[in-house]
Amino acid sequence: EPRAASRRRSPSRPAPGPRLSPQEEEPRGFRVRGHRILPVPTFMAQPSVGLSFGLRGRYVYRPPGETFDHARLDIVGRVSTKLVQDHTLDLQLRNLLHREEILDFSLRFVDDPVFPYPGIANFERLDRATLLQPEYRVYLRSIGGVIDYQQPFAVFEPGQWGIETTGYARWFVGARFAHDRILATTDPEAQRDDPPRWIDDGHPERTALRRGGVFGGLAWDSRDNGWSPVRGSLHDVSVELGGPWVASTQYWARFSGAARFYRPLGTPKLVLANQFLADLILGDAPLVSQGEFGGLLVREGIGGRDTGRGYLRRRFVGPTKLYASVELRVEPYEIKIRKRTLTPALKAFMDVGYVRGPDQSGVRPIVSGGPGVYVVWDRFFVFRVDAGFSPEGYGLYFTTNHAF
């Protein structure tokens, strides 16, 4: 039977969850008794943003023997060749109260003069050159933050329910807020034969919106590690409510679900990873939210570096979205460089999506795929390069962390 999560663990009892084997060497970095810091220059690339350069600082505290970070702080600043600024601060704390809980806090500032707006659920055949024209973009400046708290109500030990790793069933609650300023063109004096799609769809040339919402739901996490899972799963279902009572300009509700599976195929060096996402927004949905999958792990899409690779960023947006992705990951060997470990890997992926607008018919599946490579640095940092191909073109993405 699953045991209820205790309010406070006895000091003599080890924390439940996956641990490194006794023979396996602890990952090393700039480390003092489990504390590690990795300041690295960042380089990212995707077609609609250009080349992004910046600096990432990551601090991690992982107690000896553990495979999940008890504290992780990421501070990232990036500026692209198309003058897109994206600055974030992400903090995650685990087991601070000795209840196996998780606390997440995040801040983000975006200044994006080429933010895409192809229309809601627009299935016209548009090539990349057309979508990069000023008619299909707006100027977005956004600042926001999110905080959430997760606590387990049951813990399943390996062997129960046929699982191979420790599984945590959690409830979670949180709140999000952002302020968006949208301008139909970066040059109000420019003369165009065709109005921007944003104005053509009935929006004002300049607008300011507040996106406030509270959310809650259930989550399941049985991954064997937090950086590049080999086995286990990560699922969540949630409801988010927005309105003036939480400082939102518009009334809206969002229902989100996500399922992610990781399975070794005969050997831990060959991993099959699957992801399934569903997102439904009711009411007067904000533009930015229509281009995201909600839930615990918010993802931009469909189109871009994480979902619909091969399509331009946010190519398909709308209140109703379905998405599935599969990756076959091959990690043949590890390379020891002094006290550090590098794991070069190959992968192949396929993405399939579906978007529907209000009272819309004639939708079609959104399909893309391609190969990729990635490197796991010291078992706590992933850098990947994906080459996505779609009927509308291709995209080459240099970025960090797995797509899921």
VOGU-3710 file (C-alpha; in Angstrom, 3 decimals, decimal comma):
1> epraasrrrs> 0,000/0,000/0,000  1,229/3,542/-0,627  2,356/5,334/2,469  1,155/8,829/3,251  3,855/11,483/3,048  5,079/12,168/6,570  5,068/15,712/7,899  8,643/15,353/9,188  11,119/12,609/8,394  13,137/10,968/11,144
11> psrpapgprl> 16,800/12,048/10,973  17,927/8,410/10,878  15,791/7,546/7,863  17,137/8,322/4,375  14,999/10,407/2,076  12,766/8,263/-0,147  13,521/8,435/-3,808  16,060/7,347/-6,383  19,719/7,455/-5,379  22,993/6,868/-7,129
21> spqeeeprgf> 24,400/3,392/-6,708  27,170/3,024/-4,081  29,713/2,295/-6,822  28,829/5,349/-8,911  30,970/8,430/-8,427  29,246/11,621/-7,369  28,914/14,225/-10,138  31,399/17,049/-9,722  31,602/20,676/-10,716  32,560/23,817/-8,804
31> rvrghrilpv> 31,366/21,992/-5,711  31,615/22,202/-1,914  29,731/19,470/-0,018  27,000/19,215/-2,651  26,979/22,894/-3,702  27,851/23,555/-7,344  27,971/26,666/-9,507  28,214/26,763/-13,302  28,505/30,196/-14,961  28,453/29,709/-18,732
41> ptfmaqpsvg> 27,944/31,909/-21,780  24,730/30,967/-23,576  24,065/30,639/-27,259  20,623/29,941/-28,669  19,243/30,040/-32,169  15,850/29,698/-33,778  14,705/31,248/-37,074  12,182/33,846/-35,836  14,406/35,097/-32,998  17,834/34,953/-34,601
51> lsfglrgryv> 21,014/34,194/-32,700  20,762/34,853/-28,962  23,816/35,516/-26,827  23,972/35,937/-23,094  25,068/34,546/-19,773  23,575/31,824/-17,610  24,449/31,267/-13,991  23,286/28,037/-12,375  23,644/27,167/-8,702  22,704/23,678/-7,509
61> yrppgetfdh> 22,655/22,039/-4,112  22,302/18,269/-4,347  23,059/16,244/-1,183  25,483/13,338/-1,674  23,715/10,299/-3,133  20,598/12,172/-4,294  19,488/12,420/-7,922  17,257/15,498/-7,515  18,456/18,983/-6,619  17,310/20,282/-3,241
71> arldivgrvs> 17,989/23,836/-4,399  18,435/25,167/-7,906  18,808/28,777/-9,009  19,018/29,831/-12,662  19,676/33,422/-13,719  19,717/33,967/-17,480  20,105/37,090/-19,593  19,888/36,920/-23,390  19,768/39,359/-26,312  19,310/38,218/-29,916
81> tklvqdhtld> 20,455/39,592/-33,243  16,812/40,621/-33,848  16,901/42,631/-30,591  14,774/40,162/-28,634  15,571/40,398/-24,921  14,676/37,505/-22,609  15,766/37,652/-18,966  14,677/35,097/-16,372  15,203/34,114/-12,762  14,084/30,625/-11,693
91> lqlrnllhre> 14,346/29,229/-8,181  13,291/25,750/-7,036  13,546/24,468/-3,461  12,867/20,855/-2,436  12,288/19,395/1,015  12,906/22,692/2,789  10,228/21,820/5,381  11,162/18,104/5,449  7,826/17,188/3,838  9,220/16,267/0,390
101> eildfslrfv> 7,575/19,481/-0,859  8,623/21,634/-3,842  8,504/25,428/-4,018  8,960/27,160/-7,389  9,419/30,875/-7,986  10,079/32,553/-11,331  10,397/36,053/-12,801  10,649/36,915/-16,490  11,094/40,035/-18,609  10,644/39,922/-22,396
111> ddpvfpypgi> 11,138/42,721/-24,907  10,294/41,254/-28,308  9,977/43,456/-31,425  9,356/40,396/-33,655  6,758/38,546/-31,582  4,800/36,344/-34,028  1,084/36,755/-34,678  -0,001/34,591/-37,642  -3,656/34,729/-36,540  -5,694/32,370/-34,410
121> anferldrat> -5,498/28,776/-35,684  -4,395/29,950/-39,124  -3,869/26,903/-41,364  -2,995/28,771/-44,558  0,096/27,387/-46,261  2,609/30,091/-45,412  6,315/29,742/-46,016  8,943/31,003/-43,615  9,745/34,132/-45,642  6,099/35,211/-45,526
131> llqpeyrvyl> 5,712/34,556/-41,807  8,789/36,657/-41,057  7,226/39,719/-42,710  6,066/42,623/-40,469  2,418/41,839/-41,274  2,674/38,685/-39,154  4,264/40,081/-36,041  3,701/42,540/-33,210  5,899/44,252/-30,640  5,505/42,642/-27,203
141> rsiggvidyq> 6,903/43,847/-23,903  6,001/41,622/-20,963  7,008/41,272/-17,333  5,611/38,593/-15,076  6,128/36,008/-12,411  4,806/32,731/-11,051  4,923/30,943/-7,721  3,690/27,442/-6,926  3,824/24,986/-4,051  3,690/21,188/-4,395
151> qpfavfepgq> 3,323/18,688/-1,577  3,046/14,883/-1,786  0,053/13,151/-0,257  1,295/9,632/-1,050  4,637/8,021/-1,859  4,958/4,713/-3,724  8,151/2,745/-3,158  9,850/0,789/-5,992  7,959/-2,421/-6,699  4,541/-1,063/-5,781
161> wgiettgyar> 2,101/-0,863/-8,683  4,872/-2,282/-10,869  6,942/0,920/-10,861  10,742/0,707/-10,811  11,390/4,038/-9,092  9,926/5,967/-6,188  6,708/7,728/-7,218  5,318/10,882/-5,644  1,636/11,832/-5,900  1,383/15,565/-5,212
171> wfvgarfahd> -1,209/18,297/-5,041  -0,162/21,787/-6,052  -1,415/25,373/-5,985  0,021/28,530/-7,455  -0,501/31,959/-8,957  0,693/33,746/-12,086  0,704/37,374/-13,111  2,045/39,234/-16,134  1,622/42,642/-17,718  1,739/42,718/-21,531
181> rilattdpea> 2,055/45,720/-23,826  1,340/44,980/-27,489  2,035/47,285/-30,427  0,943/46,314/-33,926  4,174/47,565/-35,504  7,547/48,734/-34,236  7,290/51,772/-36,548  3,900/53,562/-36,280  4,853/55,883/-39,184  5,494/53,015/-41,606
191> qrddpprwid> 3,212/52,893/-44,632  1,978/49,441/-45,616  -0,263/48,251/-48,389  -1,640/45,521/-46,114  -2,465/46,178/-42,451  -0,797/43,939/-39,872  -2,716/40,749/-39,172  -3,225/41,920/-35,577  -5,228/44,966/-36,734  -6,943/42,993/-39,492
201> dghpertalr> -8,336/40,672/-36,799  -9,990/43,605/-35,022  -7,439/44,428/-32,322  -6,361/47,992/-31,477  -2,949/49,128/-32,643  -1,799/49,583/-29,052  -3,068/47,626/-26,102  -2,077/46,761/-22,557  -3,267/43,583/-20,838  -2,854/42,021/-17,428
211> rggvfgglaw> -2,767/38,237/-17,156  -3,514/37,169/-13,615  -4,589/33,695/-12,572  -4,609/31,172/-9,771  -4,224/27,468/-10,486  -4,245/24,124/-8,772  -4,161/20,447/-9,593  -2,529/17,072/-9,121  0,876/15,802/-10,247  2,706/12,472/-10,413
221> dsrdngwspv> 6,500/12,186/-10,596  8,380/8,879/-10,748  11,401/9,957/-12,816  14,692/8,396/-11,813  16,526/11,734/-12,052  15,841/15,376/-12,745  18,262/16,161/-15,569  17,890/13,423/-18,230  15,387/10,733/-17,141  15,868/7,132/-18,225
231> rgslhdvsve> 12,763/5,650/-16,627  9,635/6,842/-14,882  6,973/9,418/-15,718  5,851/12,980/-15,003  2,146/13,882/-15,254  -0,042/16,769/-14,163  -3,620/17,999/-14,538  -4,653/21,505/-13,553  -7,312/24,212/-13,645  -6,429/27,905/-13,897
241> lggpwvastq> -8,885/30,769/-13,340  -8,310/34,379/-14,348  -10,329/37,547/-13,871  -10,296/41,053/-12,394  -10,404/39,516/-8,917  -6,784/38,386/-9,518  -5,791/41,584/-11,367  -6,471/40,139/-14,837  -7,917/42,357/-17,559  -10,062/39,523/-18,931
251> ywarfsgaar> -12,154/36,638/-17,604  -10,881/33,222/-18,656  -10,398/29,650/-17,487  -7,839/27,070/-18,572  -7,856/23,292/-18,284  -4,521/21,577/-18,894  -3,195/18,048/-18,841  0,253/16,607/-19,521  1,703/13,088/-19,540  5,389/12,317/-20,026
261> fyrplgtpkl> 6,888/8,816/-20,097  10,515/7,637/-20,108  11,397/3,987/-20,838  14,738/2,234/-21,432  14,659/-0,103/-24,432  16,673/-3,039/-23,151  19,516/-0,829/-21,917  19,714/2,527/-20,096  21,724/3,830/-23,045  18,632/3,715/-25,296
271> vlanqfladl> 15,600/5,671/-24,042  12,129/6,159/-25,534  10,526/9,412/-24,323  6,892/10,348/-25,003  4,908/13,486/-24,252  1,158/14,185/-24,551  -0,314/17,652/-23,901  -3,860/19,038/-23,918  -4,888/22,640/-23,301  -8,364/24,226/-23,386
281> ilgdaplvsq> -9,070/27,906/-22,682  -12,602/29,206/-22,150  -13,598/32,855/-22,099  -11,633/35,852/-23,361  -8,232/34,212/-23,657  -5,136/36,484/-23,669  -2,930/36,314/-26,767  0,184/35,080/-24,973  -1,749/32,338/-23,159  -3,231/31,071/-26,435
291> gefggllvre> 0,307/30,361/-27,611  1,223/28,317/-24,531  0,481/24,969/-22,938  -0,433/25,583/-19,305  0,075/23,420/-16,243  3,092/23,044/-13,996  5,608/23,191/-16,855  4,428/25,952/-19,205  5,634/25,417/-22,764  5,511/27,767/-25,757
301> giggrdtgrg> 3,933/26,399/-28,907  2,900/25,029/-31,267  6,014/25,895/-33,271  9,520/26,625/-32,064  12,299/25,023/-30,086  10,174/22,849/-27,743  6,942/21,966/-29,578  6,371/21,661/-33,302  10,067/21,863/-34,145  10,401/22,783/-37,826
311> ylrrrfvgpt> 7,623/25,390/-37,706  8,293/28,987/-36,775  7,816/30,014/-33,155  4,140/30,138/-32,093  3,075/29,283/-35,641  -0,211/27,743/-34,439  -2,009/29,386/-31,521  -5,566/29,060/-30,280  -7,788/28,251/-27,310  -7,846/24,500/-28,008
321> klyasvelrv> -4,564/22,638/-28,442  -3,499/18,992/-28,510  0,068/17,836/-28,916  2,154/14,651/-28,869  5,883/14,127/-29,214  8,199/11,126/-29,253  11,988/11,069/-28,931  14,387/8,144/-29,257  17,511/9,060/-27,282  20,819/7,204/-27,558
331> epyeikirkr> 23,515/7,847/-24,932  26,242/5,347/-25,938  28,993/6,283/-23,475  30,276/8,768/-20,906  33,499/10,732/-21,204  35,520/11,523/-18,091  37,441/14,799/-18,278  39,373/15,053/-15,047  36,641/15,225/-12,399  33,796/15,983/-14,799
341> tltpalkafm> 31,509/13,774/-16,857  30,252/14,462/-20,384  27,568/12,312/-22,007  27,268/12,954/-25,769  24,054/11,611/-27,272  21,992/11,320/-30,441  18,236/11,388/-30,914  15,406/11,359/-33,430  12,051/13,005/-32,779  8,567/13,486/-34,206
351> dvgyvrgpdq> 6,016/16,135/-33,171  2,280/16,070/-33,951  -0,138/18,847/-32,978  -3,694/20,092/-33,389  -5,124/23,584/-32,882  -8,699/24,764/-33,160  -10,129/28,265/-32,975  -13,668/29,321/-31,994  -16,292/27,840/-34,355  -13,573/26,728/-36,755
361> sgvrpivsgg> -13,648/23,881/-39,258  -11,124/22,557/-41,732  -8,288/22,020/-39,278  -5,462/19,628/-40,128  -2,741/17,807/-38,189  0,507/19,666/-37,598  3,413/17,283/-38,213  7,170/17,785/-38,012  10,276/15,855/-37,034  13,990/15,425/-37,425
371> pgvyvvwdrf> 17,283/14,435/-35,773  19,181/16,009/-32,912  22,237/15,783/-30,701  22,756/16,746/-27,083  25,346/16,689/-24,328  24,713/16,094/-20,623  27,261/18,030/-18,571  28,122/16,576/-15,177  24,637/15,089/-14,736  22,948/18,429/-14,141
381> fvfrvdagfs> 22,992/20,465/-17,382  21,806/19,589/-20,912  22,726/21,410/-24,129  20,924/20,260/-27,285  20,796/20,946/-31,018  17,607/19,942/-32,860  16,999/20,077/-36,616  13,245/20,163/-37,249  11,603/19,752/-40,648  7,992/20,551/-41,544
391> pegyglyftt> 5,887/21,211/-44,679  6,547/24,947/-44,151  10,318/24,702/-43,893  12,913/23,798/-41,321  14,435/25,098/-38,118  17,787/24,577/-36,400  17,609/25,056/-32,636  20,556/25,496/-30,271  19,219/25,530/-26,728  19,417/24,082/-23,222
401> nhaf> 17,425/21,377/-21,435  15,408/18,614/-23,044  12,215/19,565/-24,863  10,470/17,458/-22,185
//
